[in-house]
């Protein structure tokens, strides 16, 4: 039982190192290491227009109701 646990932990460590490029120096690296999810990059529309603001007075989230009324229900 201990041997099985040791083998599984070792295999998990090797897989983690491989998937994060730790074995690239030895010639073992996943094919998608350099570019992950390239389809998302091609689907972006004007990413330079994104502005990140850090205001002290943030407006309430859409799910919060300032008047205290019940939130709207979505259709099933």
ABEGO torsion letter per residue (X at the ends): XAAAAAAAAAAAAAAAAAAAGAAAAAGBBBAAAABBGAAAAAABBGAAABBBBBBABBBBBAABBAAGBBBBBBBX
